[in-house]
Amino acid sequence: MKSICIILALLFLSGCAVRTIYVQEGEAVMLRETIKKAKVWIKAENGDKIPGSMPLQEGWFVMSLSDDELREMGLEDLIELRNPQNN
């Protein structure tokens, strides 16, 4: 009976562990599954920030970019979306 309890405890405990991985800012990660309705900000033609949603597909890479990186890529409009108080 004692050995059965030990085996059951090992089976239950082995699948219950939570592992946390720290991803540093600026490092890309690949999505493991599609996020069907990711909440996003969209910039309207008049410059207003509009809430929206869209799917982020499995296999896409996501990461944060610094303001300098966005400028280098010619995406200054996205800086304004992120930092509306700087307008």
C-alpha positions as CSV (number, residue, x, y, z in Angstrom):
1,M,0.0,0.0,0.0
2,K,2.8,2.4,0.9
3,S,4.5,1.8,-2.5
4,I,1.3,2.5,-4.4
5,C,0.9,5.8,-2.5
6,I,4.5,6.8,-3.5
7,I,4.0,5.9,-7.1
8,L,0.7,7.8,-7.3
9,A,2.3,10.8,-5.6
10,L,5.2,10.8,-8.1
11,L,2.8,10.5,-11.0
12,F,0.7,13.4,-9.8
13,L,3.6,15.7,-8.8
14,S,5.6,15.1,-12.0
15,G,2.9,16.7,-14.2
16,C,2.1,19.6,-11.9
17,A,5.3,21.6,-12.0
18,V,5.2,25.1,-13.4
19,R,8.2,26.4,-15.2
20,T,8.8,30.1,-15.7
21,I,11.2,31.4,-18.4
22,Y,12.4,35.0,-18.3
23,V,12.5,36.6,-21.8
24,Q,14.5,39.8,-21.9
25,E,13.0,42.8,-23.5
26,G,13.9,42.9,-27.2
27,E,14.2,39.2,-27.6
28,A,11.9,37.6,-30.1
29,V,9.6,34.7,-29.2
30,M,7.7,32.4,-31.5
31,L,4.0,32.0,-30.8
32,R,3.2,28.3,-30.1
33,E,-0.5,28.7,-30.8
34,T,-2.8,31.2,-32.5
35,I,-4.2,34.0,-30.3
36,K,-7.6,34.4,-31.9
37,K,-8.5,37.9,-30.6
38,A,-5.3,39.7,-29.5
39,K,-6.2,43.2,-28.4
40,V,-4.2,45.7,-30.5
41,W,-4.1,49.5,-31.1
42,I,-4.6,50.8,-34.6
43,K,-3.7,54.3,-35.8
44,A,-6.6,55.8,-37.8
45,E,-6.0,58.1,-40.8
46,N,-6.6,61.2,-38.6
47,G,-4.0,60.0,-36.1
48,D,-6.4,58.7,-33.4
49,K,-5.5,55.5,-31.6
50,I,-8.4,53.0,-32.0
51,P,-8.8,49.8,-30.1
52,G,-9.1,46.7,-32.2
53,S,-8.5,43.0,-32.3
54,M,-6.9,40.6,-34.7
55,P,-5.5,37.0,-34.7
56,L,-1.8,36.5,-34.1
57,Q,-0.9,33.3,-36.0
58,E,1.0,30.3,-34.6
59,G,4.6,30.6,-35.8
60,W,4.7,34.4,-35.9
61,F,7.6,36.0,-34.0
62,V,6.8,38.8,-31.6
63,M,9.0,41.1,-29.7
64,S,9.2,44.7,-28.4
65,L,11.2,47.3,-30.2
66,S,12.8,50.4,-28.8
67,D,11.9,53.8,-30.1
68,D,15.3,54.0,-31.9
69,E,14.7,50.7,-33.6
70,L,11.3,51.8,-34.8
71,R,12.9,55.0,-36.2
72,E,15.5,53.0,-38.0
73,M,12.8,51.0,-39.6
74,G,10.8,54.1,-40.6
75,L,8.0,53.3,-38.2
76,E,7.8,56.6,-36.3
77,D,4.0,56.4,-36.3
78,L,4.1,53.4,-34.0
79,I,6.2,55.4,-31.5
80,E,3.3,57.9,-31.3
81,L,0.8,55.0,-30.7
82,R,3.0,53.7,-27.8
83,N,3.7,57.1,-26.2
84,P,0.6,59.3,-26.9
85,Q,1.6,61.9,-24.2
86,N,4.7,62.8,-26.3
87,N,2.5,64.2,-29.2
